[in-house]
Amino acid sequence: MAWIYLIIAGVGEVVGVLGINQVNQKKNTSSFLVLFGGFLLSFVFLSIAMETIPMSTAYAVWTGIGTVGSALVGMFVFGESKNWRRILFISMILLSAVGLKLIS
């Protein structure tokens, strides 16, 4: 169950990053709600996951989910570059997170 909480925390981080992007585009109440709500969700579920998963593993997977998720949203929603090298390195981050799960 802790791994599910960690995935929810990673998704919350992606939502928080989207909130940062929204705040940069227009500063309104809903943008700040997305920002703070996403990061609040993220930190709460990361904290719960870390009751079972070692800190180093949880943090690495959490940041990996946030990084990969934010990069994918940037590519598919905001039209950022889909260069093969960028996709290769994003895949390496994802594989590293899976590897940490397999050895934990």
C-alpha positions, 0 to 999 in steps of 0.5 A: 500500500505504501507504494500506492501512496508514493505514486499518489505523492508523485502525481501530486508533485506533477499537479503542483508543478502544473500549478507553478506553470499556471501561476506563472501564466496568470496569478489567480486564486485557482492557480494558487489552489492547484499549486498548494493543493498539489504539493500538499497532497504530495507531501502528505502521501510522501510522509505516509509512504515513508513510514514503510519505504526507506527515505532514500528510496521513497525520495528517489522514486518520488522525485523520479515520478515528478520529473518524468510526469512533469516532462511528459506533461510538458511534451504532450500538453505544452508542446515541448521538445520530443527529441529522442535523446530527451525521451531516452534520458526520461526513460532512464529515470523511469527505469531507475525508479522501477529498479529501486522498487524491485530491490526494496 
